[in-house]
Amino acid sequence: MTRTRSLFIAGAMAVAGATAGSATAATIWDTGSPEGGFFGYTGYDVFVGQSVAVAFTVTQTYSLDRIGVWMMSNDWENSGRTYTLSIRTDANGGATNPSNTILESWNMATGAVGWSPVLDMAESSLHPILTAGQTYWIVAESTEEPFVDPVWVWANYWDGALSGNIDWMSNPGVWQTGVTYGSTPGTVIEGTLVPGAGTLGLAAMAGLVGSRRRRR
């Protein structure tokens, strides 16, 4: 009995290792780099008076690897203007507005100086699972004062994204969201594809059937 159980467990572990090894790193969502326009680059101020968010929906299940946001700065002399970046669930489980459930957050210092966009990258240490069919929000907040604050740059040629903001002066704590056209915050989401549990489950079942046959 002990030998049979050990063989079954070893087989299941081998299948699990092989399955995990087949996980694939992927770009979950990418609005593309900012292109600018006739008036140069444009974006949303992230400062003590305004928080900004953008939503994305995953089509497959991933573990989060990193988030990139295109930022510039109203500080024309030094880099390092700070903001907090977080990934959150949707408040109503659909595509409405960010919830207060934070899956992971990062304290960021932008590398941008002036209105030359840079891609600030936030590496995940928690690797939260992003479930297929669910909508998630990337939220940027800051305690920086206006005129020296970081700016989340538009990805001008990405249309139809759900985004929003909080105006902390007029409507504190209330997200105003809607679908944007030509003014989506530039964002990159990368993750590792999570293999389906069905493969491991079937393999484990096959191992169990095999062990029963051997006992006979």
Secondary structure, 3 states (H helix, E strand, C coil): CHHHHHHHHHHHHHHHHHHHHCCCEEEEEECCCCCCCCCCCCEEECECCEEEEEEEECCCCEEEEEEEEEEEECCCCCCCCEEEEEEEEECCCCCCCEEEEEEEEEEEECCCCCCCCEEEEEECCCCCEECCCCEEEEEEECCCCCCCCEEEEEECCCEEEEEEEEECCCCCCCCEEEEEECCEECEEEEEEECCCHHHHHHHHHHHHHHHHHHHC
